[in-house]
Amino acid sequence: MNTKIKTLYTIYGIVKNNPHPTNYILTSRELILKQKGPWDEVVKDLSALEDDGFVTMVESSTVSITEKGFSYAQKTYPLLML
């Protein structure tokens, strides 16, 4: 699985139980604690996910998942558990 999708699933895992997941603003600290790998790679993944419309980078250190990203992760995340 490519790393940008892993990053999307990490974000999804953090926000999925929030009543308003697309309004939840993740800090870089939250993401660093959950995501494995070097931060510069995570930033590249976030940039690619933003280009795909799956996340919005609010500032350089915060990110939120979009409706498109949440829907994609919600549909495909359980497939990883099979």
Backbone atoms as SQL, in Angstrom:
CREATE TABLE atoms (id INTEGER PRIMARY KEY, chain TEXT, resi INTEGER, resn TEXT, atom TEXT, x REAL, y REAL, z REAL);
INSERT INTO atoms VALUES
  (1, 'A', 1, 'MET', 'N', 0.861, -1.180, 0.000),
  (2, 'A', 1, 'MET', 'CA', 0.000, 0.000, 0.000),
  (3, 'A', 1, 'MET', 'C', 0.902, 1.235, 0.000),
  (4, 'A', 2, 'ASN', 'N', 0.522, 2.247, -0.766),
  (5, 'A', 2, 'ASN', 'CA', 1.387, 3.411, -0.814),
  (6, 'A', 2, 'ASN', 'C', 1.241, 4.266, 0.451),
  (7, 'A', 3, 'THR', 'N', 2.283, 5.034, 0.728),
  (8, 'A', 3, 'THR', 'CA', 2.343, 5.743, 2.008),
  (9, 'A', 3, 'THR', 'C', 1.302, 6.847, 2.125),
  (10, 'A', 4, 'LYS', 'N', 0.903, 7.458, 1.014),
  (11, 'A', 4, 'LYS', 'CA', -0.100, 8.525, 1.144),
  (12, 'A', 4, 'LYS', 'C', -1.448, 7.961, 1.593),
  (13, 'A', 5, 'ILE', 'N', -1.777, 6.755, 1.155),
  (14, 'A', 5, 'ILE', 'CA', -3.025, 6.122, 1.592),
  (15, 'A', 5, 'ILE', 'C', -2.915, 5.734, 3.065),
  (16, 'A', 6, 'LYS', 'N', -1.757, 5.261, 3.497),
  (17, 'A', 6, 'LYS', 'CA', -1.547, 4.977, 4.919),
  (18, 'A', 6, 'LYS', 'C', -1.731, 6.248, 5.747),
  (19, 'A', 7, 'THR', 'N', -1.246, 7.358, 5.238),
  (20, 'A', 7, 'THR', 'CA', -1.408, 8.632, 5.936),
  (21, 'A', 7, 'THR', 'C', -2.882, 9.011, 6.000),
  (22, 'A', 8, 'LEU', 'N', -3.614, 8.817, 4.907),
  (23, 'A', 8, 'LEU', 'CA', -5.050, 9.097, 4.902),
  (24, 'A', 8, 'LEU', 'C', -5.759, 8.219, 5.931),
  (25, 'A', 9, 'TYR', 'N', -5.413, 6.941, 5.987),
  (26, 'A', 9, 'TYR', 'CA', -6.037, 6.036, 6.954),
  (27, 'A', 9, 'TYR', 'C', -5.685, 6.422, 8.392),
  (28, 'A', 10, 'THR', 'N', -4.495, 6.930, 8.604),
  (29, 'A', 10, 'THR', 'CA', -4.117, 7.408, 9.936),
  (30, 'A', 10, 'THR', 'C', -5.001, 8.575, 10.344),
  (31, 'A', 11, 'ILE', 'N', -5.191, 9.507, 9.426),
  (32, 'A', 11, 'ILE', 'CA', -6.054, 10.666, 9.700),
  (33, 'A', 11, 'ILE', 'C', -7.483, 10.192, 9.941),
  (34, 'A', 12, 'TYR', 'N', -7.952, 9.305, 9.091),
  (35, 'A', 12, 'TYR', 'CA', -9.302, 8.761, 9.242),
  (36, 'A', 12, 'TYR', 'C', -9.471, 8.098, 10.615),
  (37, 'A', 13, 'GLY', 'N', -8.484, 7.319, 11.024),
  (38, 'A', 13, 'GLY', 'CA', -8.542, 6.649, 12.313),
  (39, 'A', 13, 'GLY', 'C', -8.648, 7.621, 13.478),
  (40, 'A', 14, 'ILE', 'N', -8.045, 8.780, 13.344),
  (41, 'A', 14, 'ILE', 'CA', -8.087, 9.790, 14.401),
  (42, 'A', 14, 'ILE', 'C', -9.449, 10.475, 14.453),
  (43, 'A', 15, 'VAL', 'N', -10.038, 10.756, 13.289),
  (44, 'A', 15, 'VAL', 'CA', -11.252, 11.584, 13.250),
  (45, 'A', 15, 'VAL', 'C', -12.557, 10.811, 13.111),
  (46, 'A', 16, 'LYS', 'N', -12.512, 9.526, 12.807),
  (47, 'A', 16, 'LYS', 'CA', -13.723, 8.790, 12.424),
  (48, 'A', 16, 'LYS', 'C', -14.816, 8.773, 13.486),
  (49, 'A', 17, 'ASN', 'N', -14.474, 8.844, 14.745),
  (50, 'A', 17, 'ASN', 'CA', -15.486, 8.810, 15.798),
  (51, 'A', 17, 'ASN', 'C', -15.907, 10.196, 16.270),
  (52, 'A', 18, 'ASN', 'N', -15.352, 11.218, 15.660),
  (53, 'A', 18, 'ASN', 'CA', -15.722, 12.587, 15.996),
  (54, 'A', 18, 'ASN', 'C', -17.083, 12.889, 15.370),
  (55, 'A', 19, 'PRO', 'N', -17.972, 13.607, 16.084),
  (56, 'A', 19, 'PRO', 'CA', -19.287, 13.921, 15.518),
  (57, 'A', 19, 'PRO', 'C', -19.213, 14.719, 14.207),
  (58, 'A', 20, 'HIS', 'N', -18.158, 15.479, 14.034),
  (59, 'A', 20, 'HIS', 'CA', -17.957, 16.272, 12.810),
  (60, 'A', 20, 'HIS', 'C', -16.528, 16.056, 12.316),
  (61, 'A', 21, 'PRO', 'N', -16.255, 14.885, 11.751),
  (62, 'A', 21, 'PRO', 'CA', -14.873, 14.533, 11.406),
  (63, 'A', 21, 'PRO', 'C', -14.206, 15.475, 10.410),
  (64, 'A', 22, 'THR', 'N', -14.974, 16.058, 9.505),
  (65, 'A', 22, 'THR', 'CA', -14.356, 16.940, 8.514),
  (66, 'A', 22, 'THR', 'C', -14.083, 18.330, 9.085),
  (67, 'A', 23, 'ASN', 'N', -14.578, 18.610, 10.271),
  (68, 'A', 23, 'ASN', 'CA', -14.282, 19.885, 10.936),
  (69, 'A', 23, 'ASN', 'C', -13.143, 19.755, 11.932),
  (70, 'A', 24, 'TYR', 'N', -12.700, 18.526, 12.181),
  (71, 'A', 24, 'TYR', 'CA', -11.634, 18.282, 13.140),
  (72, 'A', 24, 'TYR', 'C', -10.304, 18.720, 12.535),
  (73, 'A', 25, 'ILE', 'N', -9.583, 19.555, 13.248),
  (74, 'A', 25, 'ILE', 'CA', -8.276, 20.027, 12.791),
  (75, 'A', 25, 'ILE', 'C', -7.198, 19.228, 13.534),
  (76, 'A', 26, 'LEU', 'N', -6.437, 18.449, 12.793),
  (77, 'A', 26, 'LEU', 'CA', -5.346, 17.672, 13.380),
  (78, 'A', 26, 'LEU', 'C', -4.094, 18.522, 13.437),
  (79, 'A', 27, 'THR', 'N', -3.404, 18.435, 14.536),
  (80, 'A', 27, 'THR', 'CA', -2.115, 19.108, 14.634),
  (81, 'A', 27, 'THR', 'C', -1.028, 18.137, 14.184),
  (82, 'A', 28, 'SER', 'N', 0.104, 18.675, 13.859),
  (83, 'A', 28, 'SER', 'CA', 1.217, 17.820, 13.463),
  (84, 'A', 28, 'SER', 'C', 1.597, 16.879, 14.604),
  (85, 'A', 29, 'ARG', 'N', 1.440, 17.319, 15.826),
  (86, 'A', 29, 'ARG', 'CA', 1.760, 16.476, 16.982),
  (87, 'A', 29, 'ARG', 'C', 0.900, 15.210, 16.992),
  (88, 'A', 30, 'GLU', 'N', -0.404, 15.366, 16.752),
  (89, 'A', 30, 'GLU', 'CA', -1.292, 14.199, 16.732),
  (90, 'A', 30, 'GLU', 'C', -0.889, 13.221, 15.634),
  (91, 'A', 31, 'LEU', 'N', -0.550, 13.765, 14.493),
  (92, 'A', 31, 'LEU', 'CA', -0.186, 12.929, 13.352),
  (93, 'A', 31, 'LEU', 'C', 1.152, 12.234, 13.582),
  (94, 'A', 32, 'ILE', 'N', 2.105, 12.936, 14.147),
  (95, 'A', 32, 'ILE', 'CA', 3.426, 12.351, 14.416),
  (96, 'A', 32, 'ILE', 'C', 3.306, 11.178, 15.385),
  (97, 'A', 33, 'LEU', 'N', 2.427, 11.321, 16.386),
  (98, 'A', 33, 'LEU', 'CA', 2.270, 10.252, 17.376),
  (99, 'A', 33, 'LEU', 'C', 1.666, 8.987, 16.783),
  (100, 'A', 34, 'LYS', 'N', 0.875, 9.119, 15.735),
  (101, 'A', 34, 'LYS', 'CA', 0.184, 7.969, 15.137),
  (102, 'A', 34, 'LYS', 'C', 0.850, 7.435, 13.875),
  (103, 'A', 35, 'GLN', 'N', 1.518, 8.300, 13.135),
  (104, 'A', 35, 'GLN', 'CA', 2.078, 7.921, 11.834),
  (105, 'A', 35, 'GLN', 'C', 3.541, 7.518, 11.989),
  (106, 'A', 36, 'LYS', 'N', 3.883, 6.393, 11.420),
  (107, 'A', 36, 'LYS', 'CA', 5.277, 5.959, 11.437),
  (108, 'A', 36, 'LYS', 'C', 5.984, 6.520, 10.212),
  (109, 'A', 37, 'GLY', 'N', 7.243, 6.785, 10.371),
  (110, 'A', 37, 'GLY', 'CA', 8.035, 7.276, 9.257),
  (111, 'A', 37, 'GLY', 'C', 8.492, 8.700, 9.485),
  (112, 'A', 38, 'PRO', 'N', 9.424, 9.144, 8.670),
  (113, 'A', 38, 'PRO', 'CA', 9.975, 10.494, 8.814),
  (114, 'A', 38, 'PRO', 'C', 8.932, 11.567, 8.487),
  (115, 'A', 39, 'TRP', 'N', 8.990, 12.663, 9.223),
  (116, 'A', 39, 'TRP', 'CA', 8.024, 13.735, 9.060),
  (117, 'A', 39, 'TRP', 'C', 8.051, 14.308, 7.646),
  (118, 'A', 40, 'ASP', 'N', 9.221, 14.428, 7.027),
  (119, 'A', 40, 'ASP', 'CA', 9.280, 14.992, 5.674),
  (120, 'A', 40, 'ASP', 'C', 8.509, 14.127, 4.678),
  (121, 'A', 41, 'GLU', 'N', 8.472, 12.810, 4.895),
  (122, 'A', 41, 'GLU', 'CA', 7.674, 11.926, 4.041),
  (123, 'A', 41, 'GLU', 'C', 6.183, 12.126, 4.292),
  (124, 'A', 42, 'VAL', 'N', 5.824, 12.330, 5.546),
  (125, 'A', 42, 'VAL', 'CA', 4.417, 12.582, 5.880),
  (126, 'A', 42, 'VAL', 'C', 3.953, 13.870, 5.213),
  (127, 'A', 43, 'VAL', 'N', 4.791, 14.893, 5.228),
  (128, 'A', 43, 'VAL', 'CA', 4.445, 16.175, 4.594),
  (129, 'A', 43, 'VAL', 'C', 4.245, 15.982, 3.091),
  (130, 'A', 44, 'LYS', 'N', 5.085, 15.169, 2.461),
  (131, 'A', 44, 'LYS', 'CA', 4.909, 14.870, 1.025),
  (132, 'A', 44, 'LYS', 'C', 3.581, 14.163, 0.789),
  (133, 'A', 45, 'ASP', 'N', 3.264, 13.203, 1.668),
  (134, 'A', 45, 'ASP', 'CA', 1.993, 12.490, 1.555),
  (135, 'A', 45, 'ASP', 'C', 0.822, 13.449, 1.704),
  (136, 'A', 46, 'LEU', 'N', 0.903, 14.345, 2.682),
  (137, 'A', 46, 'LEU', 'CA', -0.176, 15.318, 2.908),
  (138, 'A', 46, 'LEU', 'C', -0.360, 16.227, 1.702),
  (139, 'A', 47, 'SER', 'N', 0.740, 16.628, 1.110),
  (140, 'A', 47, 'SER', 'CA', 0.669, 17.479, -0.082),
  (141, 'A', 47, 'SER', 'C', -0.002, 16.730, -1.235),
  (142, 'A', 48, 'ALA', 'N', 0.352, 15.462, -1.420),
  (143, 'A', 48, 'ALA', 'CA', -0.264, 14.651, -2.477),
  (144, 'A', 48, 'ALA', 'C', -1.746, 14.424, -2.187),
  (145, 'A', 49, 'LEU', 'N', -2.080, 14.180, -0.922),
  (146, 'A', 49, 'LEU', 'CA', -3.480, 13.996, -0.549),
  (147, 'A', 49, 'LEU', 'C', -4.283, 15.278, -0.765),
  (148, 'A', 50, 'GLU', 'N', -3.647, 16.414, -0.519),
  (149, 'A', 50, 'GLU', 'CA', -4.328, 17.684, -0.762),
  (150, 'A', 50, 'GLU', 'C', -4.551, 17.881, -2.265),
  (151, 'A', 51, 'ASP', 'N', -3.561, 17.522, -3.063),
  (152, 'A', 51, 'ASP', 'CA', -3.713, 17.606, -4.523),
  (153, 'A', 51, 'ASP', 'C', -4.865, 16.724, -5.015),
  (154, 'A', 52, 'ASP', 'N', -5.074, 15.584, -4.351),
  (155, 'A', 52, 'ASP', 'CA', -6.157, 14.661, -4.700),
  (156, 'A', 52, 'ASP', 'C', -7.510, 15.090, -4.138),
  (157, 'A', 53, 'GLY', 'N', -7.509, 16.105, -3.262),
  (158, 'A', 53, 'GLY', 'CA', -8.749, 16.588, -2.667),
  (159, 'A', 53, 'GLY', 'C', -9.196, 15.811, -1.440),
  (160, 'A', 54, 'PHE', 'N', -8.290, 14.998, -0.861),
  (161, 'A', 54, 'PHE', 'CA', -8.642, 14.187, 0.298),
  (162, 'A', 54, 'PHE', 'C', -8.441, 14.901, 1.632),
  (163, 'A', 55, 'VAL', 'N', -7.544, 15.857, 1.674),
  (164, 'A', 55, 'VAL', 'CA', -7.303, 16.634, 2.895),
  (165, 'A', 55, 'VAL', 'C', -7.116, 18.095, 2.527),
  (166, 'A', 56, 'THR', 'N', -7.236, 18.917, 3.545),
  (167, 'A', 56, 'THR', 'CA', -6.927, 20.338, 3.407),
  (168, 'A', 56, 'THR', 'C', -5.873, 20.678, 4.441),
  (169, 'A', 57, 'MET', 'N', -4.789, 21.248, 3.980),
  (170, 'A', 57, 'MET', 'CA', -3.768, 21.710, 4.912),
  (171, 'A', 57, 'MET', 'C', -4.131, 23.135, 5.285),
  (172, 'A', 58, 'VAL', 'N', -4.518, 23.298, 6.549),
  (173, 'A', 58, 'VAL', 'CA', -4.972, 24.603, 7.020),
  (174, 'A', 58, 'VAL', 'C', -3.787, 25.532, 7.215),
  (175, 'A', 59, 'GLU', 'N', -2.748, 25.024, 7.781),
  (176, 'A', 59, 'GLU', 'CA', -1.466, 25.710, 7.910),
  (177, 'A', 59, 'GLU', 'C', -0.423, 24.643, 7.639),
  (178, 'A', 60, 'SER', 'N', 0.812, 25.000, 7.740),
  (179, 'A', 60, 'SER', 'CA', 1.842, 23.985, 7.483),
  (180, 'A', 60, 'SER', 'C', 1.855, 22.901, 8.558),
  (181, 'A', 61, 'SER', 'N', 1.234, 23.180, 9.708),
  (182, 'A', 61, 'SER', 'CA', 1.287, 22.202, 10.799),
  (183, 'A', 61, 'SER', 'C', -0.084, 21.643, 11.181),
  (184, 'A', 62, 'THR', 'N', -1.130, 21.954, 10.413),
  (185, 'A', 62, 'THR', 'CA', -2.453, 21.407, 10.708),
  (186, 'A', 62, 'THR', 'C', -3.112, 20.911, 9.423),
  (187, 'A', 63, 'VAL', 'N', -3.994, 19.934, 9.584),
  (188, 'A', 63, 'VAL', 'CA', -4.645, 19.324, 8.428),
  (189, 'A', 63, 'VAL', 'C', -6.042, 18.872, 8.838),
  (190, 'A', 64, 'SER', 'N', -6.952, 18.878, 7.883),
  (191, 'A', 64, 'SER', 'CA', -8.284, 18.318, 8.120),
  (192, 'A', 64, 'SER', 'C', -8.645, 17.444, 6.925),
  (193, 'A', 65, 'ILE', 'N', -9.454, 16.434, 7.195),
  (194, 'A', 65, 'ILE', 'CA', -9.895, 15.531, 6.132),
  (195, 'A', 65, 'ILE', 'C', -11.114, 16.155, 5.452),
  (196, 'A', 66, 'THR', 'N', -11.206, 16.001, 4.149),
  (197, 'A', 66, 'THR', 'CA', -12.351, 16.513, 3.404),
  (198, 'A', 66, 'THR', 'C', -13.444, 15.448, 3.346),
  (199, 'A', 67, 'GLU', 'N', -14.629, 15.849, 2.900),
  (200, 'A', 67, 'GLU', 'CA', -15.711, 14.873, 2.707),
  (201, 'A', 67, 'GLU', 'C', -15.266, 13.772, 1.748),
  (202, 'A', 68, 'LYS', 'N', -14.584, 14.168, 0.676),
  (203, 'A', 68, 'LYS', 'CA', -14.096, 13.203, -0.308),
  (204, 'A', 68, 'LYS', 'C', -13.121, 12.220, 0.334),
  (205, 'A', 69, 'GLY', 'N', -12.193, 12.731, 1.123),
  (206, 'A', 69, 'GLY', 'CA', -11.219, 11.874, 1.787),
  (207, 'A', 69, 'GLY', 'C', -11.860, 10.967, 2.812),
  (208, 'A', 70, 'PHE', 'N', -12.820, 11.506, 3.573),
  (209, 'A', 70, 'PHE', 'CA', -13.505, 10.713, 4.592),
  (210, 'A', 70, 'PHE', 'C', -14.299, 9.588, 3.935),
  (211, 'A', 71, 'SER', 'N', -15.026, 9.907, 2.871),
  (212, 'A', 71, 'SER', 'CA', -15.813, 8.895, 2.155),
  (213, 'A', 71, 'SER', 'C', -14.920, 7.798, 1.583),
  (214, 'A', 72, 'TYR', 'N', -13.825, 8.205, 0.975),
  (215, 'A', 72, 'TYR', 'CA', -12.893, 7.227, 0.395),
  (216, 'A', 72, 'TYR', 'C', -12.345, 6.300, 1.479),
  (217, 'A', 73, 'ALA', 'N', -11.875, 6.878, 2.568),
  (218, 'A', 73, 'ALA', 'CA', -11.313, 6.069, 3.650),
  (219, 'A', 73, 'ALA', 'C', -12.374, 5.182, 4.286),
  (220, 'A', 74, 'GLN', 'N', -13.563, 5.715, 4.449),
  (221, 'A', 74, 'GLN', 'CA', -14.648, 4.957, 5.063),
  (222, 'A', 74, 'GLN', 'C', -15.009, 3.729, 4.218),
  (223, 'A', 75, 'LYS', 'N', -15.002, 3.889, 2.896),
  (224, 'A', 75, 'LYS', 'CA', -15.334, 2.792, 2.000),
  (225, 'A', 75, 'LYS', 'C', -14.218, 1.762, 1.887),
  (226, 'A', 76, 'THR', 'N', -12.978, 2.219, 1.918),
  (227, 'A', 76, 'THR', 'CA', -11.858, 1.306, 1.642),
  (228, 'A', 76, 'THR', 'C', -11.148, 0.806, 2.886),
  (229, 'A', 77, 'TYR', 'N', -11.238, 1.497, 4.007),
  (230, 'A', 77, 'TYR', 'CA', -10.524, 1.102, 5.220),
  (231, 'A', 77, 'TYR', 'C', -10.885, -0.303, 5.682),
  (232, 'A', 78, 'PRO', 'N', -12.165, -0.673, 5.737),
  (233, 'A', 78, 'PRO', 'CA', -12.491, -2.042, 6.173),
  (234, 'A', 78, 'PRO', 'C', -11.902, -3.120, 5.283),
  (235, 'A', 79, 'LEU', 'N', -11.639, -2.802, 4.023),
  (236, 'A', 79, 'LEU', 'CA', -11.065, -3.795, 3.116),
  (237, 'A', 79, 'LEU', 'C', -9.683, -4.241, 3.579),
  (238, 'A', 80, 'LEU', 'N', -9.000, -3.381, 4.320),
  (239, 'A', 80, 'LEU', 'CA', -7.673, -3.749, 4.820),
  (240, 'A', 80, 'LEU', 'C', -7.761, -4.803, 5.913),
  (241, 'A', 81, 'MET', 'N', -8.879, -4.900, 6.545),
  (242, 'A', 81, 'MET', 'CA', -9.029, -5.821, 7.661),
  (243, 'A', 81, 'MET', 'C', -9.326, -7.247, 7.203),
  (244, 'A', 82, 'LEU', 'N', -9.597, -7.436, 5.906),
  (245, 'A', 82, 'LEU', 'CA', -9.929, -8.778, 5.399),
  (246, 'A', 82, 'LEU', 'C', -8.688, -9.652, 5.290);
